[in-house]
Amino acid sequence: MSATDASVENDRQVDPVSSEVAGDDLDITPAPADTEMLEALLDNDHPRKRAVAEWARTNLDDPDLAERDLNCTFWREGWDRLAARNMFGLLASPKYGGQGRALTAALLELEGLGLGCRDDGLVFATTSQILTFGLALERFGTEAQKDEWMPKVVSGEAIGSFSMSEPESGSDAFSLQTVAAKTEGGYVLNGEKAWVTMAPVADLFMVFATVNPAVGRWGVTAFLIPADTPGLIVGENKPKMGMRTTPFSNITFDDCFVPETAVMGAEGAGASIFSSSMEAERGFLLVGSIGALERVLDDSVDYGRTREQFGQPIGAFQGVSHALAEVKLGHESARLLMYKAAALQQRGESSMIAAALSKLAGSEGALAGALAAVEIHGARGYVSEYGVERDLRNLSGGVIYGGASGIQKNIIARLLGLPA
């Protein structure tokens, strides 16, 4: 320590009892909202989270899960049970029947849902409905759109679907080929959307199309379109590697006319709506997977304590114990980064880099943890009977949806100031 540093330290002596800094009139008492955020950040056993986890274990323990996973079947009964608990109203205004929770409080409940419910597809569908579709509808919908649809979405009566990606437009999000041509009284849409979560069971679609391909992102416009609109064709549910209980299909627009009242925001505002929605999705859509990763870790620790080989529990072997320590590190890192992003958003501060870090840590940590669980369980981890391999399949998708890991690294690098 230099003489200057020593002088500074002497001027700022800390009272070990009061922890007040001598010479400073500094109030370090956190505001109530900050206290709530800090508790969410630090308390992995937060009562709100644990209460939902226990509720999910009791109410969403479906003995037919393995069969539904095999057949790619959505559990509507489970969805209705979540609706009865007002889960879809976590963030929604009480005006529409919602709870109006703060973001961190809502995330605690969704984390608990991922911890307690083994149907990862149902959890993913729920978080997508709340954090992507519902949040965007309440933020950017017109008053008429919100008055008509928000109460139905909150009550679970209507299922919404967020539709941006196209067969040739994934990471390059704004290179859309679905065109909305202006016509008398509205627009005519033509094109195809791909990999649309909840499309086969949706009642309402939030669709992004371009009114002018020549101007790129400035032509992108968001539309709110009921599923029974003529010319909107929903494809068959697509089997996929994981999250098989979350319905998933393409949708096609064939001269699909929508009125001007279907526009969200204004013509050309779609890119801004999408970017805002993606910041929330990046930061928080994996909250259920973070809860699931904790469940995977708990199951693996229990197995490490009880499974014996060579006369001792396998958890005594360094290869197993170190692997589980790495899973714990991944879980804690992802969780802390997610709640940091939430705290920034809740304060109205920029969370772009925090959201990208949250998405990257959550997806990569969940995948690594689920793979470690398969290895630790050995043959029991590989066969379908025990459900361990199902967690691996489900948690692997996080490195792709909501922006692939490479895209998150690009965002982080750009925000660090590196050349684009």
N, C-alpha and C positions, 0 to 999 in steps of 0.2 A: 504493500500500500504506500502510495506517495505521501509526502507531507501535506499536500493539498487535500488528498483523500482523507487523511487522518483528521485534518481540521474540520472537514465537512461532517465526518462521523461524530466528532466531539460536539459539534453544534446541534446534532440531531440525536441526542441520547434518548433511548427508549426506556420508559418506566416499565419494569417487568410485571407489575401488578395491573396497572391501568392500560398498558399498551398504547399510551398516548405519546406522541412525539413532542419532546420538549421544544418550546419556542415556536410551534406551529399551531395555528387555530384551525385544525383540520377535523371536520366531522366525517368519520368513516362509517357511520351508521347507514346501512343500505336502505333505500326506499322499499316499501312493501312489494312492489312489482319486481324489484331486483332481488329481494329475498326469495320470492317464489321461484325465480329463474335459477338462483344459486342452489336452492334445495333440489330442483329438478336435475341440475348438473351434477351435484355431488352425491345424491342419495340414490344408489342403485336399487334400494329396497323401498322406494317411496310408496307411502300408503295408497296413493291413487293408482299407481301402476300395479301394485300387488292385489288390490281389490278387483281390478278388471281381469287380471290373470286368473284369480280364483273363480270369478264368474264364468270365464271362458272354459275353464276345465270342467265346470259343472254343466254348463248349458250348450257347449259346442263340441262335446266329446262324442263324435259320430262313429259308430261301429262300422259304418259302410264306407269310411274314408278310402280304404285301399281299393275298393271296387270303383268308387267314383273317380279316383285318380287314374285307374286303368282305362276307364271309359270316357274320360274328359267331361265329367258331369258336374254342372254347377249346382250347389246346394241352396236352393231357394228358401228352404225352411230355416237354414242357418242365417241367411240374409234377413229374413223376417224377424228372427230373434234379436239380431243386432239392431234392427229398426225399432223394435219394441223397447229396447234399452236407450233409444235416442242417440245411438252412436253416430248416425249420419248427420246429426245436428250439433256435433261437438263445437264446430267453429261458426255455425250459422247463427244469424241474429235471432233473438227471441221473437221478432216480428214474424218470422216464418216458421216458428215452432222449434227453433234451435236452442242450444244451451248458451251460445255466445262465449265460449271458453277462450281464454288466452291461448296462444299457440303452444307454449310449453306445457300447459295443463292438458291440452288435447293430445300432444305427443306422448305424454306419460300414459294416457289411456290406450293409445294405439300400440305403444311399446308393450304394455301389459297384455294386449290382445295377441300380439305375436308370440309372447312368452307362453300364454296359456292355451292357445288354439293350435292344434297340430295340422289343421287344414290351411297351409300356407297360401294356397290359391284364394281362399275366401278372405284371408287377412289382406292379401295384396289388392283384391278387388275393392275391399272396404277402404283402404288407405287411398287408393286411386280415386274412388268416388268422392272422398272428403277433401283431399289435398290438391287434386288436379281439377276434376270437373266442378265440384261444388264451390270451391274457393273462387274459381274463374267466373262462374255464373254470377255469384253474388258481387264480385268486384266489378265486372265489366258488362253484365247484362243490363238491358234497359229496365226501367221500372215495371213496364208491362210484362216483360219476359220473366222477371223475378217474381212478380205477384202471381203469375200463372204457374211457374214451375218449381220455385224454391220450396214451397210447402210440400209438394209431392216428392221431391228429392229427399228432403229431410225426413219425411215419414216413411221412406222406403217404398212408397207406392210407385214411384217412377225411378228407373235406373238410367243414369246418364253415361255417355261415352264420349271421350275426347279423341278427336280424329285429325291427326296432322300428317303422319308418315305415309309415304306412297311407295309403290314398287321400286321406283328409281330415285326416291328422295328420302334418305334416312338421316345420316349425320349432316348432310347438306340440306338443312331443313327447309330453306326458302326457295329451293329450285322446284317449285310445285308445277305440276302439269294438270291438276284439276282446275278447270276454268269456270268462273262465274260470269257469264255474259249478261250485260245490262239489257233489260228489255222493259216493256211497258209494265209498270207496277211492281217490278222486282228483278229477279235474276234467274237465268237458266244455267244449272250446273251440269258439267260433263267431266268425267274422269273416274279415277279409282283410288281408294285409300287402302292401305295395307296394314296388317298386324294390329287391328283395332281392338283394344281391350274392352270387353263386355259387349261388343257389337251384337252377338247373336241373341242377347236377352235385353238389349237397350230399348228404352222408350223414347229417348231423346239424344240427338247427336250434336256436339259442338264441332263444327267442320271448318277447316281452314282451306280457302281456295283463292286463286288470284283473279283479280278483275282486269289485270294488265300484265302479262308475263314479261313484257319488255322492260318494266321498271323494277323487276326483282322484288325485294322485300316490301317495297312501297306499294305494291299492288295487292299484297296479301290481306284478305278480309275474313273475319270470323262470322259464321252463321250458326244460328240455333235452329235445328231442323227436327221435327217429330219423326219418329221411325216409320209412321204410316204414310208419309208423304209420297205421292206417286212419282216414280222415277228413281227412288232411293231403294237400291237392291242390296240386301244383306246376304253375304255368302255363308257357306257352311262353316261350322266351328272347326278350327284347325288343330289337330293333335300337335303337341309340342313336347320338348324335352322335359320341362318342369312347369310349375304353376298350372298343371293340367286341369285343375278344377276352376280356373278362371277362364271363362269363354273368350274367344279370340278369333277374329275372322277379317276378311276384306269386305269393303262395301263399295258399291259402284253407283255412279250417278249417270243416268241416261235421260237427258233432256228433263232434268228435275227442276221444276219451277218452284221458287220460294219467293214470298213477298218481301218488300223492302223492310217490313217489320222484323224479318228474320236476322237482319244485320245486328251484330253486337258491336257496341261502341260506334264506330263510323267506318265508312268505306276506306280501306287502306290502313286501318288501325290493327289489323290482325297480327302483324309481326310484333308489335308492342305487347299485345295481349298474350301471345305465345311466349315471348321472352320472359315476361313477368311470371307466367304460369310455370315455366321451366325452372326458374330460380327456386320456386317453392318445391317443385318436384325433385330437383337435384338434391336439395338439402334434406328433404324429409320423407320422400316416398319409401325409402328403405327402413323406416322406423319399425315396421313389422318384422323385417329381416333381422334387425338388431335384437329385437325381442326373441326371435326364433334362434338366433345364434347363442343367446344366453341359455335357452332350453337345450340346445345341442351340447353346450359345454356342461351343463348340469348332468345330462344323461351320460355323457362320457366320463365325467368324474365318478359318478355312481358306479359305472361299469368298471372303471379302474380300481375302485375299492373292493369290489366283490368278485371279479373274475380272477381266478388264480392259475398260475402256470409256474412250474419249477418250485412249487411249495410256497409261493407267496403271491399277494395281489399284484397284478400287472402294473398298477400305479406306482409300485416301488421301483420299477425299472426306469432308469433315467430317460430312455428314449420316449417312453409314454409321458412321464411327468413333464419333461421339457416341451413336448408337443402341446400339452394342455396349458402350460404356461404361456406359450405363443398364442393359443386361442384366446386366452384371457386378455392378453395384451391387445389383440386385434379387436376384441369386443369393447374393452374400455376406451380404446382410441376412437373407434367409430362413434360410440355413444357420446363421448365428451365433445367431439367435433360437431355432431348433430345438434346438441343443445347449445353450443356456442353459436352456431348459425341461427338457431331459433331466437336466442337472446338478442342478437344483432337485428334480426327482422322485427322483433317485438319492440325494440327501441327506435325503429325507423332508420337504422343505419344500414349501409351497404353490406350485403352478405355474400357477394358474388364468389370471392375466393373461399370463404368459409363453406358455402354450399357445395362448391366443387370438391373441396377436401373431404367434406362429409360424405358425398356420394362415392368418391374414390375409396375412402377408408371403409365405408360400410359394405360396398360390393365386394371388394377384394378380401376384406376380413371375413365376411360371411362365407365366401367360397372356400377360402383356406381352412376355416374352422370346420366346415362340413366335410371337406376332404380328409382332414385329420381324424374326424369322428369315424369315417368309414375305415380308415387304416387301423385305428385303435380297436374297433369292434371286429376286425378280421372278416371271416366268412359271414358272420352275423351282420356285418355292415354292408356286405355286397349283395346279399339276397333281399328280396322285397319284403319278406315276412316281418322284419323288425322295424321297417320304416326309416332306417338310417340312410339308405341310398336315396329315398324320396327327398329327404332334406337336402342332400347334395344336388339333386336335379333341380329342386325348387330354388335354392340359393345361388345357383350358377348364373341365372338370368340377370342378376343385378349388374353384372359387368357389361351388359348390353343395353337394356331398356333405360329410358330416362337420360340417355347420353352415354355412349361407351366409355370405358376407362381411358382410352386414348384421347377422347374429346375432353374429358375432365383434366387430363394432364396438359392439353393445349391451353385450356382456359387458365389454369394455374400459372403456366409458363408465361402467358401473355400478361397476366396481372402482376407477375414479378418484374415485368419490364423487358422481357426477352423479345427479340424480333419476331414478328408474326411469320 
